[in-house]
Amino acid sequence: MVTREAVLDVVKRHLVDTIEELEGVEIDPSKSMKDLGANSLDIVEVVSCSMRELKVKVPRAELNKLENINQLVDLLHQEAQGKSAAN
């Protein structure tokens, strides 16, 4: 069972890996990735790496609705929960 905290940690780690300026910076999950300096390619990278690590797949239409990191974490967490319930 994947906790929401664990999902947040995964997303934060990929954010820092992708945007080096965030190294050592406190990441506020209520902000969007753009607010943190990510461009669209960075965002795609963070989301795909996070999905790959969590072994979940989220439809692009769902991702387009997201406004901040918390919403991304909630969506990924929900998918991970659904997946573990199906196993």
N, C-alpha and C positions, 0 to 999 in steps of 0.2 A: 504494500500500500504506500503510495507516494503522498507525502504531506505537501500542503501548499507552500510551506517554508522551503522544502527541498526544491520545488519547482522554481520559486523565486531565486534561490541560490544558483540554479542552473542558468536562468535567464541573465542574472547579474554577471555571472562568470563569462558568459558568451559576449555580453555587452562590453566588458572590460577587455576581453581578448580582441574584439573587433575595433573598439575605439580606445586606443592606448591612453589618450588624455584622461580617461576615467580611472586609471590606475590609482588606487588609494583614495578615491573620492567617494563620499557617501552617496549612494544612488537612491534618489527619492522615487519610489514606485508610483507615486501619484502623477509624476511627469511623463510626458511622451518621450520616446527615444529621440525624436527630432529636437525636443527641448534640451536633450543631453548632448546634442551635436551630431547625431547620426543622420547620414543621408539615406536615400531609399535603398541603395545597395547594402549599406551597413545593416539596415533593418531586416532585409531579406536574409542576410547572413546569420544574424542573431536568431531570428525565428526558425530558419531551417536547421541550424545546429542544435537549438533547444529541442525541436521536435524530434530530430534524429536521436539525441541522447535519451529523451524520455520515451522513445519508441511510440509516438503518437502522430496522427495526421489530422490537420485541421484544414477545412476547406478555405480557399483564398477569400471567398465571399465573407466568411466569418471574420477573417483577419482584417479585412478592409474596414470593418465597423469599429475596430478598437481605437480608443483615444489615449490610453496610457499603459504603462507597464503592468499596473495592477490588473487591468482587464485582460491583458495577454496571459498573465500568470493564472488568473481564474479560469480562462478558457483552456489552457494547457492542462491545468489541474483537473478540470472537469473531464477532459478527454482521457487523462491517465486513470482517473477513478473508474470511468466507464469501461476502460480496457481491462483493468484488473478485476472488475466485477464479471466481465465476460469470460475470464479464464477459469 
